Amino acid sequence: MAFNATLETNNNIATIKLSGELDGLTASVFKTEVDKAASQKVKCLVLLMQDLEYMSSAGLRVLIFAKQKMGANVDIYVVGAQETVINTLQKTGFDQSVILLDDDNISELENV
C-alpha cells in the first residue's frame, strides 16, 4: 500500500493522518507535514495511525524530529496504532514521549 500523510489544522490542533508503509523512502513526506504543523504553532499534534501498516526506523526518526521541532509544550498523540507500530515505539522507549490512545479513547482529545 502506498504511503500517504495528510495534515489538517483546527483550533490549534494539527492532525496528520498516516496510511500505508512509513519507511526510508516515504519518511520525507511525513517530515514535510510535520514541518507544516510546527510552523503553525499548534498546541498539540495528533497522529492518526489506524491505517499505518508499518513504520521503520526512518519513520521513528521523523517522530523524534516532530517532538523536538514542536517543542516540550506540545503533546503528541498517537491514535489507533497497530501492534507492530506500538512495538516499535515501546522497544525504543519513545512510547514514553508520546501519548498512546486506541480508537476507543479518542474522545480524550476533545479535552485538549
NUKE-80768 format. One record per residue (C-alpha): residue in three letters; x, y, z. Coordinates in steps of 0.05 Angstrom, whole numbers. Layout:
BEGIN
["ALA", [X, Y, Z]] ...
//
This chain:
BEGIN
["MET", [0, 0, 0]] ["ALA", [27, 69, -19]] ["PHE", [44, 116, 38]] ["ASN", [2, 178, 49]] ["ALA", [4, 234, 101]] ["THR", [-47, 289, 103]] ["LEU", [-48, 348, 150]] ["GLU", [-109, 385, 177]] ["THR", [-107, 441, 229]] ["ASN", [-167, 462, 271]] ["ASN", [-169, 501, 336]] ["ASN", [-93, 499, 346]] ["ILE", [-93, 423, 338]] ["ALA", [-54, 393, 280]] ["THR", [-77, 325, 257]] ["ILE", [-36, 283, 209]] ["LYS", [-70, 221, 181]] ["LEU", [-19, 167, 161]] ["SER", [-32, 107, 118]] ["GLY", [9, 54, 83]] ["GLU", [82, 39, 99]] ["LEU", [126, 92, 131]] ["ASP", [198, 75, 113]] ["GLY", [262, 108, 88]] ["LEU", [232, 123, 20]] ["THR", [169, 156, 48]] ["ALA", [194, 189, 112]] ["SER", [206, 255, 77]] ["VAL", [132, 261, 61]] ["PHE", [115, 254, 135]] ["LYS", [171, 303, 154]] ["THR", [142, 355, 106]] ["GLU", [74, 351, 141]] ["VAL", [108, 356, 210]] ["ASP", [145, 418, 186]] ["LYS", [80, 449, 164]] ["ALA", [46, 433, 230]] ["ALA", [104, 461, 270]] ["SER", [103, 526, 232]] ["GLN", [31, 537, 254]] ["LYS", [49, 539, 328]] ["VAL", [-4, 488, 348]] ["LYS", [-16, 464, 419]] ["CYS", [-17, 390, 402]] ["LEU", [-3, 342, 345]] ["VAL", [-49, 284, 334]] ["LEU", [-24, 227, 291]] ["LEU", [-80, 182, 265]] ["MET", [-46, 116, 252]] ["GLN", [-104, 67, 243]] ["ASP", [-84, 56, 170]] ["LEU", [-9, 56, 180]] ["GLU", [14, -15, 167]] ["TYR", [88, -8, 181]] ["MET", [138, 43, 209]] ["SER", [213, 35, 200]] ["SER", [269, 69, 239]] ["ALA", [265, 126, 188]] ["GLY", [193, 138, 209]] ["LEU", [213, 136, 282]] ["ARG", [267, 188, 268]] ["VAL", [213, 234, 240]] ["LEU", [172, 223, 303]] ["ILE", [232, 243, 345]] ["PHE", [243, 303, 300]] ["ALA", [170, 322, 310]] ["LYS", [177, 320, 385]] ["GLN", [239, 365, 381]] ["LYS", [211, 411, 328]] ["MET", [143, 421, 362]] ["GLY", [175, 435, 430]] ["ALA", [166, 408, 500]] ["ASN", [99, 443, 510]] ["VAL", [66, 408, 451]] ["ASP", [36, 339, 465]] ["ILE", [39, 287, 411]] ["TYR", [-19, 237, 409]] ["VAL", [-11, 171, 372]] ["VAL", [-82, 145, 358]] ["GLY", [-102, 76, 335]] ["ALA", [-32, 50, 320]] ["GLN", [-27, -23, 301]] ["GLU", [11, -71, 346]] ["THR", [73, -71, 302]] ["VAL", [79, 5, 306]] ["ILE", [66, 4, 381]] ["ASN", [120, -49, 390]] ["THR", [170, -5, 353]] ["LEU", [153, 54, 398]] ["GLN", [159, 11, 461]] ["LYS", [224, -23, 441]] ["THR", [257, 44, 432]] ["GLY", [225, 76, 493]] ["PHE", [194, 130, 451]] ["ASP", [125, 109, 477]] ["GLN", [145, 149, 539]] ["SER", [149, 213, 497]] ["VAL", [81, 208, 464]] ["ILE", [10, 195, 488]] ["LEU", [-16, 129, 461]] ["LEU", [-91, 125, 450]] ["ASP", [-132, 70, 419]] ["ASP", [-193, 84, 377]] ["ASP", [-238, 74, 438]] ["ASN", [-203, 131, 476]] ["ILE", [-202, 182, 420]] ["SER", [-255, 222, 458]] ["GLU", [-199, 243, 505]] ["LEU", [-176, 291, 451]] ["GLU", [-239, 332, 460]] ["ASN", [-209, 358, 526]] ["VAL", [-145, 382, 494]] 
//
